Amino acid sequence: MPRQMIGSTAAPLRMTWLGHATFVLQTPGGVTVVIDPWLTTNPACPQACKQIDRAEVVLVTHGHADHIGDLIPVVRSTGAGVVAIVELCHWLETKGIRKLHPMNKGGTIRLHGVTITMVRAEHSGGWADDDPSWYLGDAVGYVLGLEDGLTVYVAGDTALFGDMRLIGEFHAPDIAILPIGDRFTMGPAAAARACEWLGVRQVVPMHYGTFPQLTGTPAALRRLVEPKGIAVLELQPGEISS
């Protein structure tokens, strides 16, 4: 089973999956990007990975607890800037977080040499706190343009939706990080169709196996996409791609 990311061999993208939907990316330019940090109560996250000490950027796809459970501690310990939808950034301001990069769907910013475009996702958004209760905005995905020209689509939690064709046409991603667990997101069959619409060469499955309800498997995805020439990069929690 392939463990290597596609792209430049001189300074490749390195990816660590910490279980569920949490990733740490080391870009070819040496930028550390954390995606949806959920560590301390994440049953899939290895004990040795329960703390993140370095990051320049934290991307947040939506406000559910299994995606922001350790967002504030990670931001405080690393000093990273947070990229998130406007409403979630407003909530973070009330928690004393100041290095914020609020966005909305369709917008693009550039941080540390990485281009970040916020795109649509089909999922609910989340609430935080009890009194007052804060709506944390829509769920989103991201398209990352890396320093070596590689393009990565981070879907976040989502169903299959027709505008993935537009993401494929407009952004031409090389790699997609897609949920496959089913029930709360796409399952393997829908993720396989997403790969076709996106036109990617490699897919990294996530949001599966954490709980019994998440029944989709990388093996099921592989059976559907590898005959079409799409490689599946199946990482184990804590494993770093080579």
C-alpha positions in Angstrom: 0.0 0.0 0.0 1.5 3.4 -1.0 2.9 5.6 1.8 4.4 8.3 -0.4 2.7 11.6 -1.3 2.8 12.5 -4.9 4.7 15.6 -5.9 8.2 16.9 -5.7 10.8 14.4 -4.4 13.3 17.1 -3.5 11.1 18.6 -0.7 7.9 16.5 -0.6 4.7 17.3 1.2 4.7 15.3 4.5 1.4 14.4 6.1 0.7 13.0 9.6 -2.8 11.8 10.3 -3.6 12.0 14.1 -6.9 10.1 13.7 -10.4 11.1 12.7 -10.1 14.4 10.8 -6.9 15.8 12.4 -3.9 16.2 10.2 -0.5 17.9 10.4 1.0 18.9 7.1 4.6 19.9 6.5 4.7 21.8 3.2 7.6 21.7 0.8 8.5 25.2 2.0 8.7 24.0 5.7 5.3 25.5 6.8 3.4 23.4 9.4 -0.3 23.4 8.8 -2.7 21.8 11.4 -6.2 20.8 10.3 -9.1 20.4 12.7 -7.2 19.7 15.9 -8.9 17.2 18.2 -6.4 15.4 20.3 -7.0 14.9 24.0 -10.3 13.0 23.8 -9.8 11.7 20.3 -9.7 7.9 20.8 -7.8 7.4 17.6 -5.0 9.8 18.4 -1.9 8.1 19.7 -0.9 9.1 23.2 2.5 10.5 22.0 0.6 12.8 19.6 -1.8 14.4 22.1 0.1 17.7 22.0 1.2 19.9 19.1 4.0 22.3 19.8 4.7 23.8 16.4 2.4 25.2 13.8 2.2 28.4 11.6 -1.3 27.9 10.4 -4.4 26.1 11.8 -7.3 25.4 9.4 -10.7 24.8 10.8 -13.4 23.3 8.6 -16.3 23.6 11.1 -17.3 24.0 14.7 -18.2 20.5 15.8 -16.3 19.3 18.9 -14.5 16.5 17.0 -12.9 19.2 14.9 -12.2 22.0 17.4 -11.8 20.1 20.6 -8.2 21.2 21.0 -8.2 24.3 18.8 -7.7 26.9 21.5 -4.9 25.0 23.3 -3.0 24.3 20.1 -3.3 27.9 19.0 -2.1 29.2 22.4 0.8 26.7 22.6 2.0 27.3 19.0 1.1 31.0 18.3 -0.3 29.8 15.0 -2.8 31.9 13.0 -6.3 30.5 12.6 -8.1 30.3 9.2 -11.8 29.8 9.7 -15.2 31.1 8.6 -16.1 34.5 9.9 -18.5 33.4 12.6 -16.1 30.9 14.2 -13.4 33.6 14.2 -15.8 35.9 16.0 -16.2 33.3 18.7 -12.5 32.8 19.0 -12.1 36.5 19.6 -14.3 36.1 22.7 -11.7 33.5 23.9 -8.8 35.9 23.6 -7.5 34.5 20.3 -6.1 37.4 18.2 -4.2 35.9 15.3 -7.2 35.2 13.1 -7.7 35.1 9.4 -11.5 35.1 8.9 -12.7 34.0 5.5 -15.8 33.0 3.6 -16.6 30.6 0.8 -15.0 31.7 -2.5 -12.2 33.8 -0.9 -8.5 33.2 -1.2 -5.6 34.3 1.1 -1.9 33.7 1.1 -0.1 32.8 4.3 3.6 31.8 4.6 3.8 31.1 0.9 0.7 28.8 0.9 -2.4 29.8 -1.0 -5.6 29.0 0.8 -9.1 29.1 -0.8 -12.2 28.4 1.2 -14.8 26.3 -0.6 -18.2 24.8 0.0 -18.9 21.7 2.1 -22.3 20.0 2.7 -22.5 19.5 6.4 -23.8 21.2 9.5 -21.7 23.9 11.2 -21.9 23.7 15.0 -22.5 25.7 18.2 -20.4 26.5 21.2 -21.0 27.6 24.8 -24.3 27.5 26.5 -25.1 31.1 27.6 -24.8 32.8 25.2 -24.9 30.2 22.6 -22.7 30.9 19.6 -23.4 29.7 16.0 -20.0 28.9 14.5 -20.9 29.3 10.8 -21.2 26.9 7.9 -19.0 23.9 7.3 -16.4 24.5 4.6 -13.5 22.9 2.8 -10.1 24.3 1.6 -7.9 24.1 -1.5 -4.3 24.6 -0.7 -1.8 25.7 -3.3 1.7 24.6 -2.0 5.1 26.1 -2.8 6.0 23.4 -5.3 2.8 23.8 -7.3 1.0 20.8 -5.7 -2.7 21.4 -5.0 -4.4 19.7 -2.1 -8.2 19.7 -1.5 -9.2 19.4 2.2 -12.9 18.5 2.0 -13.7 18.6 5.7 -16.8 16.7 6.7 -19.1 16.7 3.7 -21.6 14.8 1.6 -21.0 14.4 -2.1 -22.2 17.5 -4.0 -22.2 18.4 -7.6 -20.0 21.5 -7.2 -17.0 19.2 -6.6 -16.9 19.1 -10.4 -16.3 22.9 -10.3 -13.6 22.5 -7.7 -12.0 20.0 -10.0 -12.3 22.2 -13.1 -11.2 25.4 -11.4 -8.5 24.3 -9.0 -7.4 20.9 -10.5 -6.3 19.4 -7.2 -3.7 16.7 -7.2 -4.6 15.2 -3.8 -7.9 15.0 -1.9 -8.4 14.4 1.8 -11.9 13.0 1.9 -14.2 11.6 4.6 -15.3 8.0 4.0 -16.9 6.9 7.3 -20.6 7.2 6.1 -23.6 8.1 8.3 -22.3 11.6 9.1 -20.4 12.2 5.9 -19.7 10.5 2.5 -19.1 6.8 2.5 -16.6 5.1 0.2 -18.9 4.9 -2.9 -19.6 8.7 -2.7 -15.9 9.5 -2.0 -14.9 7.4 -5.1 -17.3 9.5 -7.2 -15.8 12.7 -5.7 -12.4 11.5 -6.7 -13.6 11.2 -10.3 -15.2 14.6 -10.3 -12.2 16.2 -8.7 -9.8 14.6 -11.1 -7.3 13.8 -8.4 -4.3 11.4 -8.6 -4.3 10.5 -5.0 -6.8 10.4 -2.1 -6.2 10.3 1.6 -9.2 8.8 3.5 -10.2 10.2 6.9 -13.2 10.4 9.4 -13.6 6.6 9.6 -13.1 3.9 12.2 -13.1 6.3 15.2 -16.5 5.1 16.4 -18.5 1.9 15.5 -21.0 4.1 13.5 -18.3 5.1 11.0 -18.3 2.0 9.0 -16.6 3.0 5.7 -13.1 1.5 5.1 -10.1 2.4 3.0 -10.3 -1.1 1.5 -13.7 -0.4 0.1 -12.5 2.9 -1.3 -9.4 1.3 -2.9 -11.5 -1.3 -4.7 -13.5 1.5 -6.4 -10.7 4.0 -7.3 -7.5 2.1 -7.9 -8.9 0.5 -11.1 -9.3 4.1 -12.3 -5.7 5.0 -11.6 -6.3 6.9 -8.4 -3.9 5.9 -5.6 -5.1 5.6 -2.0 -2.8 6.8 0.7 -3.9 4.9 3.8 -2.2 6.3 6.9 -2.3 4.9 10.4 -2.8 7.4 13.2 0.6 8.9 14.1 2.2 7.7 10.8 4.1 10.3 8.7 3.9 9.9 4.9 7.3 9.5 3.2 
